[in-house]
Structure formats: C-alpha cells, structure tokens
Amino acid sequence: MCVIAGDKVTPETQTLIEFCGRCDAEREKTMEFGSFLLENKLLTKQQATQTSPDGRQLPIADFFAVDESVLNELKVTNLDAMMHNGFLACIFAHLFSLANWPRLVERQIRRVRAATP
C-alpha cells in the first residue's frame, strides 16, 4: 500500500492517522478517568464468591470496583464535574454491570451442570 501520493498522504493513510488520533484521545480519557477514581478513593478490591452445596464460600474472581458508599459521600461539585465529563455515566454503567454478577455465575453453574454427565 502506498502511503504518499505526490505531496499528500493517501486517503487510506489519512484514515489510519485519524484512527490513531482517536485511539490516543480515548487512551487519554481513560487515563484521566482512572486517575479520578484513584484520587477520590472510589475503587475498592472486591471478590466475587459462590456458595457451594455444602455452604462454603468459593472465590470466583478478585477485582476492583467502585465503592458505592464512597461515591455517595462525594461532594456535589465532584458529582457535577463527573456528570459533565462523562465519568458519572461510566460509573453507573459499571455499577449496573456489577449487579449482573450473580446472574452470570448462576448461568455458568447451569452450563457446568449440563455438561457434567
């Protein structure tokens, strides 16, 4: 593929350059979001567990998640900024996703049981 046509980049190359620019902008926004979460101590280490038939709690996954109690204590100015920069929407999407853990675990258990002779 030719990247330059005369004194200009080809349309294909320009598309790739623009794509790289968008990726870098998203990387920057992700870094900003992560820094905000850390600075405001919104992330806590958590563990997903499942209760075994004999009543033991079995670990499934360790992960970091937004702590709703910390989120609820943020100042209005922080919440307003989060709403305007899109962070609040991302946090709510994350919290909704966390609510699906029990359903996902149950689905996996059903699959394992169905595959077990």
C-alpha positions in Angstrom: 0.0 0.0 0.0 1.3 3.4 -1.0 1.2 5.9 1.9 2.0 9.0 0.0 0.6 10.2 -3.3 2.6 13.1 -4.6 2.9 15.5 -1.7 -0.1 14.2 0.3 -0.9 11.1 2.2 -3.3 8.7 0.5 -6.9 8.6 1.8 -6.3 5.2 3.3 -3.3 6.5 5.2 -5.3 9.6 6.3 -7.9 7.2 7.7 -5.3 5.3 9.7 -3.8 8.6 11.0 -7.3 9.7 12.2 -7.9 6.3 13.7 -4.7 6.5 15.7 -5.6 10.0 16.8 -9.0 8.8 18.1 -7.3 5.9 19.9 -4.9 8.2 21.6 -7.7 10.6 22.7 -9.6 7.6 24.2 -6.4 6.5 25.9 -6.0 9.9 27.4 -9.7 10.0 28.6 -9.3 6.5 30.1 -6.1 7.7 32.0 -8.0 10.8 33.2 -10.9 8.6 34.4 -8.6 6.1 36.2 -6.7 9.0 37.9 -10.0 10.5 39.0 -11.2 7.2 40.5 -7.9 6.7 42.4 -7.7 10.4 43.6 -11.2 10.1 45.0 -10.6 6.7 46.5 -13.6 5.3 44.6 -12.0 1.9 43.9 -12.0 -1.0 46.4 -10.8 -4.5 46.0 -13.7 -6.9 45.9 -14.2 -10.6 45.5 -17.0 -12.5 43.7 -17.9 -15.7 45.5 -20.3 -18.6 45.1 -21.8 -20.7 47.9 -21.0 -24.4 47.4 -23.7 -27.0 48.1 -22.0 -27.7 51.4 -22.2 -24.0 52.4 -18.6 -22.9 51.7 -17.9 -19.6 50.1 -15.8 -20.3 47.0 -13.9 -17.4 45.4 -14.6 -16.8 41.7 -12.7 -13.6 40.9 -10.8 -10.8 42.6 -11.4 -7.4 41.0 -11.6 -3.6 41.7 -14.9 -1.9 41.7 -16.4 1.5 42.5 -17.4 1.6 46.2 -21.0 3.0 46.2 -20.6 4.2 49.8 -17.6 6.4 48.8 -19.5 7.6 45.7 -22.5 8.6 47.8 -20.2 10.7 50.0 -18.7 12.8 47.2 -19.2 16.5 47.2 -21.8 18.0 44.8 -19.0 19.8 43.0 -17.3 16.5 42.2 -20.6 14.9 41.1 -21.3 17.9 38.8 -17.9 17.7 37.2 -18.3 13.9 36.8 -21.7 14.4 35.1 -20.2 17.0 32.6 -17.1 15.0 31.7 -18.9 11.7 31.3 -17.4 9.9 34.3 -20.7 9.6 36.2 -22.3 7.7 33.3 -19.3 5.3 33.1 -19.6 4.7 36.9 -23.3 4.0 36.7 -22.7 1.6 33.8 -20.1 -0.1 35.9 -22.4 -0.4 38.8 -25.2 -1.8 36.7 -22.7 -4.3 35.3 -21.7 -5.4 38.8 -25.3 -6.2 39.5 -25.2 -8.9 36.8 -22.5 -11.0 38.7 -25.0 -13.3 40.4 -26.9 -14.0 37.2 -23.6 -14.7 35.3 -22.4 -17.0 38.0 -25.7 -18.9 38.0 -25.6 -19.2 34.2 -22.1 -20.7 34.4 -23.2 -23.1 37.1 -26.1 -24.3 34.9 -23.7 -24.8 31.9 -21.3 -26.8 34.0 -24.1 -29.0 35.4 -25.5 -29.5 31.9 -22.1 -30.6 30.6 -21.4 -32.9 33.6 -22.6 -36.5 32.9 
